[in-house]
Amino acid sequence: MSFVFSEEEELFRRQVQEFAQKELAPGAKERAKKTEVDMKIVKQMADLGLLAMNVPEKYGGQTVSWVTVGIAIEELAKADFTVSVLPIGSCGFLGQVLSYAPEYLQDRWFKPLVQGDILACLCLTEPDCGSDAVAIKTRAVKDGDSYIINGEKTSISWGMQAKIGIMFAKTDPAAGARGVSAFLLPTDTPGLTKSSIPDMGWPSAQRASFFFDDVRIPADHLLGAEGQGFYLAMDVIGVVRVALTLQAIGQAEGALAEAISYAKQRTAFGRPLANFQAISFNIAEQATKLEASRLLCYRALGLKDKGERNLKEASMAKWYGARAAMEACHEALLIHGQIGFSEECPAEQRLRNVIGSEIGDGTAEIMKLNIAREIIGKEFQPM
Ligand SMILES: Cc1cc2nc3c(=O)[nH]c(=O)nc-3n(C[C@H](O)[C@H](O)[C@H](O)COP(=O)(O)OP(=O)(O)OC[C@H]3O[C@@H](n4cnc5c(N)ncnc54)[C@H](O)[C@@H]3O)c2cc1C
């Protein structure tokens, strides 16, 4: 078992780091105020192949390990939170799930995604249910060669900007998880209206609600078979939620680096803050928790690379890592004193971002349910 990156992975990490620090870090603070992703940045990421990982080769993609995808996201997130997760958007949910679409739809949508011309989104959560995803109420009813969709989705990251989405709806409401189907949804389909959600973090991901009023989509936009949607989602969730955690960890590592640099130059009581044991021990503790979180994440991705089940490990990584990232950003802010509480200092934005990571793609409680079920047994499922 190796606890260090291979030479090839380390080289890739340095390349992404160089790009992120040179191209993303300088404008990240300004971009964080915007409610739209800057597509010029997305294009730059695409030119480096960062949106093509694990996308089929015929669309310009290449097969890489999930550990490699994680490395990219962690390094990007140290510099710019919101765009850092786009690689998992193209290669995770979309790359894997879109592969179930007919060839002509893959041709239509994969290329612009991989080339950084458009964004995509995921529409699962509804106003009445998030954690209990099987309880969704949005209906898809077959009508000739179409499905008619009615209902409401919410909390859709990039919802206002995305040109396509992967949308989940019930095709058989009585069948529980087996009644959930996945659809490819062009977001300009007539009958679909949107509204934006003003958020405390992730600003340029601009979450949205989608309202479906007799939205008709062609029947061949069904991904996989009817009733397979939930299982398609579960198949990739083990990498997607770890990637989101590495995004939060990368963001917190950036916060800690800024706090260290501040603690070295800011003086109080005649000496640099870094000379106070209370400050240096705090930094040491946060760095240790972040390192432990990274190891959990890369282990979960490593298991996925070996084709092994990783529900327990991915869930451990998600709750512990997102929490550690939030604590590290909070402590980094406090080390900055009063400046930390102002918009002058990046720590406040970093903290607001990683709080979102604690909720998105599964809360701590739901992750603990998964862990308990895996290690104690399904028959002792906590209520
Ligand atoms: C920044 C951000 C981005 C997001 N992006 C997307 C997106 O792109 N697409 C999308 O579809 N969704 C997205 N989401 C939604 C997200 O996945 C859900 O918010 C999440 O799954 C929780 O669902 P909920 O908000 O409905 O909370 P609820 O399920 O209502 O839970 C509320 C609280 O109760 C707790 N709880 C629920 N059930 C149990 C239980 N059985 N035992 C103990 N405690 C429980 C939860 O842990 C939580 O603390 C995003 C959310 C955020 C914050």
The ligand as an SDF file (V2000), in Angstrom:
LIG
                    3D

 53 58  0  0  0  0  0  0  0  0999 V2000
  -23.7140   24.1670   -1.9070 C   0  0  0  0  0  0  0  0  0  0  0  0
  -24.6960   23.1050   -2.2810 C   0  0  0  0  0  0  0  0  0  0  0  0
  -24.7110   22.6200   -3.5800 C   0  0  0  0  0  0  0  0  0  0  0  0
  -25.6530   21.6590   -3.9580 C   0  0  0  0  0  0  0  0  0  0  0  0
  -25.7040   21.2540   -5.2630 N   0  0  0  0  0  0  0  0  0  0  0  0
  -26.6670   20.3680   -5.6510 C   0  0  0  0  0  0  0  0  0  0  0  0
  -26.8180   20.0200   -7.0290 C   0  0  0  0  0  0  0  0  0  0  0  0
  -26.0520   20.4650   -7.9020 O   0  0  0  0  0  0  0  0  0  0  0  0
  -27.8280   19.1930   -7.3730 N   0  0  0  0  0  0  0  0  0  0  0  0
  -28.7010   18.6670   -6.4600 C   0  0  0  0  0  0  0  0  0  0  0  0
  -29.5870   17.9020   -6.8350 O   0  0  0  0  0  0  0  0  0  0  0  0
  -28.5810   18.9830   -5.1410 N   0  0  0  0  0  0  0  0  0  0  0  0
  -27.6030   19.8240   -4.7110 C   0  0  0  0  0  0  0  0  0  0  0  0
  -27.4870   20.1870   -3.3930 N   0  0  0  0  0  0  0  0  0  0  0  0
  -28.4630   19.6550   -2.4350 C   0  0  0  0  0  0  0  0  0  0  0  0
  -27.8750   18.6790   -1.4400 C   0  0  0  0  0  0  0  0  0  0  0  0
  -27.4710   17.4810   -2.0450 O   0  0  0  0  0  0  0  0  0  0  0  0
  -28.9150   18.4840   -0.3300 C   0  0  0  0  0  0  0  0  0  0  0  0
  -29.0830   19.7360    0.2930 O   0  0  0  0  0  0  0  0  0  0  0  0
  -28.5130   17.4600    0.6890 C   0  0  0  0  0  0  0  0  0  0  0  0
  -28.5710   16.1710    0.1410 O   0  0  0  0  0  0  0  0  0  0  0  0
  -29.3980   17.5190    1.9490 C   0  0  0  0  0  0  0  0  0  0  0  0
  -30.7450   17.5370    1.6060 O   0  0  0  0  0  0  0  0  0  0  0  0
  -31.7410   18.6440    2.2560 P   0  0  0  0  0  0  0  0  0  0  0  0
  -31.1180   19.9650    2.0860 O   0  0  0  0  0  0  0  0  0  0  0  0
  -33.0800   18.4280    1.6520 O   0  0  0  0  0  0  0  0  0  0  0  0
  -31.7740   18.3350    3.7880 O   0  0  0  0  0  0  0  0  0  0  0  0
  -32.7210   17.2900    4.5500 P   0  0  0  0  0  0  0  0  0  0  0  0
  -32.6500   15.9750    3.8870 O   0  0  0  0  0  0  0  0  0  0  0  0
  -34.0540   17.9000    4.7460 O   0  0  0  0  0  0  0  0  0  0  0  0
  -31.9750   17.2190    5.9440 O   0  0  0  0  0  0  0  0  0  0  0  0
  -32.0170   18.3010    6.8840 C   0  0  0  0  0  0  0  0  0  0  0  0
  -31.1750   17.9270    8.0950 C   0  0  0  0  0  0  0  0  0  0  0  0
  -31.6860   16.7120    8.6670 O   0  0  0  0  0  0  0  0  0  0  0  0
  -30.6770   15.7230    8.7020 C   0  0  0  0  0  0  0  0  0  0  0  0
  -31.2390   14.3950    8.3930 N   0  0  0  0  0  0  0  0  0  0  0  0
  -31.9960   14.0250    7.3200 C   0  0  0  0  0  0  0  0  0  0  0  0
  -32.2910   12.7130    7.4000 N   0  0  0  0  0  0  0  0  0  0  0  0
  -31.7130   12.2410    8.5250 C   0  0  0  0  0  0  0  0  0  0  0  0
  -31.6260   10.9570    9.1460 C   0  0  0  0  0  0  0  0  0  0  0  0
  -32.1990    9.8790    8.5910 N   0  0  0  0  0  0  0  0  0  0  0  0
  -30.9370   10.8430   10.3190 N   0  0  0  0  0  0  0  0  0  0  0  0
  -30.3350   11.9240   10.8650 C   0  0  0  0  0  0  0  0  0  0  0  0
  -30.3650   13.1520   10.3390 N   0  0  0  0  0  0  0  0  0  0  0  0
  -31.0370   13.3180    9.1680 C   0  0  0  0  0  0  0  0  0  0  0  0
  -29.6670   16.1350    7.6380 C   0  0  0  0  0  0  0  0  0  0  0  0
  -28.3840   15.5980    7.8950 O   0  0  0  0  0  0  0  0  0  0  0  0
  -29.7230   17.6580    7.7470 C   0  0  0  0  0  0  0  0  0  0  0  0
  -28.9150   18.0820    8.8020 O   0  0  0  0  0  0  0  0  0  0  0  0
  -26.5620   21.1460   -3.0010 C   0  0  0  0  0  0  0  0  0  0  0  0
  -26.5160   21.6380   -1.6790 C   0  0  0  0  0  0  0  0  0  0  0  0
  -25.6100   22.6060   -1.3280 C   0  0  0  0  0  0  0  0  0  0  0  0
  -25.6070   23.1480    0.0690 C   0  0  0  0  0  0  0  0  0  0  0  0
  1  2  1  0
  2  3  1  0
  2 52  2  0
  3  4  2  0
  4  5  1  0
  4 50  1  0
  5  6  2  0
  6  7  1  0
  6 13  1  0
  7  8  2  0
  7  9  1  0
  9 10  1  0
 10 11  2  0
 10 12  1  0
 12 13  2  0
 13 14  1  0
 14 15  1  0
 14 50  1  0
 15 16  1  0
 16 17  1  0
 16 18  1  0
 18 19  1  0
 18 20  1  0
 20 21  1  0
 20 22  1  0
 22 23  1  0
 23 24  1  0
 24 25  2  0
 24 26  1  0
 24 27  1  0
 27 28  1  0
 28 29  2  0
 28 30  1  0
 28 31  1  0
 31 32  1  0
 32 33  1  0
 33 34  1  0
 33 48  1  0
 34 35  1  0
 35 36  1  0
 35 46  1  0
 36 37  1  0
 36 45  1  0
 37 38  2  0
 38 39  1  0
 39 40  1  0
 39 45  2  0
 40 41  1  0
 40 42  2  0
 42 43  1  0
 43 44  2  0
 44 45  1  0
 46 47  1  0
 46 48  1  0
 48 49  1  0
 50 51  2  0
 51 52  1  0
 52 53  1  0
M  END
$$$$
